[in-house]
Structure formats: structure tokens, C-alpha cells
């Protein structure tokens, strides 16, 4: 018995060490081997819930009494007097310089955007998708937002994978489509000037008619490139288990415009009370000679897509003479701390889509009472009724 006990112990130890070695190999391989399915399975222990980072909402921005369009807390020059303009939106939205078309029944954006090269990454458009970049976006290549036009023929479906650090804005340009979250919920209709906000991706867009949709992907990371590289390296870490905010819908042509510059600029603020926004989207409408004085944003990126009209956007100090010539379909990227201004040069009113990331500067567009407004007169009490007199 003295020999048998050590022998059994040795065999048990060998079996245990072999089992541990096998488990280590399995765990190691599962973390490094290419995923064979979509969505990827991720670690065996389940997917972690990583909440969106808190970002500024509209109510967090302090609005000074002398704030005006173009002012960012600095000493920007006052905008020249201009005539008031109509807040009416145009009937059509142009194609942007970046255009994608889903030609298959189902197009999965496996890299979260139609073409990785648009974000300065290697790769190509997914199967069934045709992507073109006719007019590159102006400004820094690496930024926290990317805008493109998506052509979606009737019956085809575009799939936006889940990504913890992304949110998508879908603006209906023409046709009709349905937006459905992959976590359930009723489909939401997307038509002309309908805006859908999809926090975290994880949704499909199916065209019930031949449709064109303007899409903006915005990230809480430093750049879209950083967000995609992180997801490629560890896809299970960006796949949320619970959507942190619901998919929202807003009909922009039914929103009340906020007048600025004495009515020379009309602004439609969207989804100002949305929870955990990564970006803030507005529609700006000005006259053909629309003017925005020189200003900068200390910490926020600004992306502008020209939807109608034309203009010049000087960068840096006015004396430097650097300017971009803009037309309908162009997209401008403006990094934090970059001085810029705008003046219209075309024959049509200027209509632009603007995105701040993170939110904050859009608060200056909010309506506020005029300085000379007087409180309403207090209602006077009604005279007391006389008591009836009896007849003698």
C-alpha cells in the first residue's frame, strides 16, 4: 500500500497537468484565432457591458447673453447685417462626394463603414457593395466622423454591426426605408428629411422603395480609424449586450427653426434631449450671402456637409488668405482650435448639415428671450357681481 498510494498520486497529477495545459491552449486559441462567424463569439465568459462615455448635452452648455452664431466664448467679430431668410428646407438632398451602393439583397458593413480606405485604413468594400470617393472630404483625414450617401435599391438591406463607440445618423434623402434594431422593437419609417439616430449601431435598413440615405458615423474615440482598428483587434469588446439609448426618429421638416442673426440664419436643432449623445446634428439655413464670423472650437470637431448653395470657408487668420471653395455635396472637417469662417457666394440659399463631436457648441443656437422683452401684464381680477335687488 505504501507504493500504490504514491503511484496513484503521480498519475492524478499528470492527468491534472495535462488537463490544465489543454485548457490553456483552448483559451489561448479562442482569443487569437480568426472568428468563423458573425457576430464573433468572443470570450467564453460572456461579453462585458461597457457603457457609453458620458458626453455633454445641450443643457450643459453655458449660454452668454452676447453669444451669437460663430462665437465660441472668444472675441469673434460680429456678423454683418443680413436680410431675414425663409426656414423652408429644399425638396432634395444632393449626393455627397463619398457614395456607396448596396447592390446585393443584404450588405453587411463588416468594417462599420462602406470602404476602410475612406478612414485611412487597409481593406475594401464588402461583397455586394460598390463604393466611390469622387470628392474627398476637406480637412484632416483622421477625424471622429465620416459622412457618405448610401444608395439602397428596393428590397435590399444595409446592416450596421454593433459597435459600443459608434452612433449612426441616417437622414432620408429620397424614397422610403425601414430602420430596425437587431435587439428588437418596431421598425421605424425613414423618408425624405426623416432623421434616425442609432446609438451603438446594431440595426438594419431595408428599402421599400429605391432610396438614398445620407449617413453619418460618429465615434467617441479620437478618430473613426481608431474605432475600427480597436474593433478589428477585439470585436467582442465593442459588441454591446444592451443598447444604452433607444433608436430615435425626428422629422426635420416639421421642426421649428430657431432664428439667429436677426433671422438671417435659421437653425433646426435635433434631438437635444437625447441621452448619451456622441454627436450633435443641426441643419443651418442662410441666404445666398450667408455669413458666419471667424471663430474656433476649443475641444470639439465640426463636420459640415453643404446640401445647397456655395461659399468660401477661410481657415486661420484672415490675413493668411487660405480658403476652401465649397459647393453642394462637399464635406468639411474642422479640427479643434482651427480658426474658420464662412461666406456664401452662390445664387441659392445656403443649407448645411452640421455635426459637433462631442456636443456642446450647438447650445449657442438655442432660443433665448430678447433683452428688451417685458413680462406680460398680470391679469386683472374680474369685477364682483352686484347682488340682485328685490322688487318692491
GICORHU-V145004 format. One record per backbone hydrogen bond with DSSP energy under -0.5 kcal/mol. CO is the residue of the C=O (numbers start at 1). NH is the residue of the N-H. Records with the same first field share a line. If there is no record, write none. Layout:
# GICORHU-V145004
CO=NH  NH
This chain:
# GICORHU-V145004
1=5
2=6
3=7
4=8
5=9
6=10
7=11
8=12
9=13
10=14
11=15
12=16
13=17
14=18
15=19
16=20
17=21
18=22
19=23
20=24
21=25
22=26
23=27
24=28
25=29
26=30
27=31
28=32
29=32  33
43=46
48=50
49=51
57=60
58=61
62=64
64=67
68=71
97=99  134
98=149
99=132
100=151
101=103  130
102=153
105=157
106=108
107=109  159
108=110
109=112  161
115=118
116=119  121
117=120
126=129
128=103  104
129=131
130=101
132=99
134=136
138=333
141=143
143=224
144=219
146=217
148=215
149=100  151
150=152  213
151=102
152=211
153=156
156=207
157=107
158=160  205
159=109  161
160=202  203
161=202
163=166
165=220  221
166=200
167=218
168=198
169=171  216
170=172  196
171=214
172=193
174=212
176=208  209
177=190
178=180  206
179=188
180=204
181=184
188=179
190=177
191=194
193=195  252
194=172
195=250
196=170  198
197=199  248
198=168  201
200=163
202=182
203=160
204=180
205=158
206=178
207=155
211=152
212=173  174
213=150  215
214=171
215=148
216=169  218
217=146
218=167
223=227
224=228
225=229
226=230
227=231
228=232
229=233
230=234
234=237
235=238  239
238=164  240
248=197
250=195  252
251=254
252=255
257=259
258=267
260=263  264  265
261=264
263=85
264=287
265=260
266=285
267=258  269
268=283
271=274
272=58
274=277
280=356
281=270
282=354
283=268
284=352
285=266
286=350
287=290  350
288=346
290=344
292=342
295=340
297=337
301=357
302=334
303=355
304=306  332
305=307  353
306=329
307=94
308=351
310=345  346
311=326
312=343
313=324
314=341
315=322
317=320  321
318=321
322=315
324=313  326
326=311
327=330
329=97
330=306
331=138
332=304
333=335
334=302
335=338
337=339
339=316
340=295
342=292
343=312
350=286
351=307  308
352=284
353=305
354=282
355=303
356=280
357=301
360=363
361=364
362=365
363=366
370=373
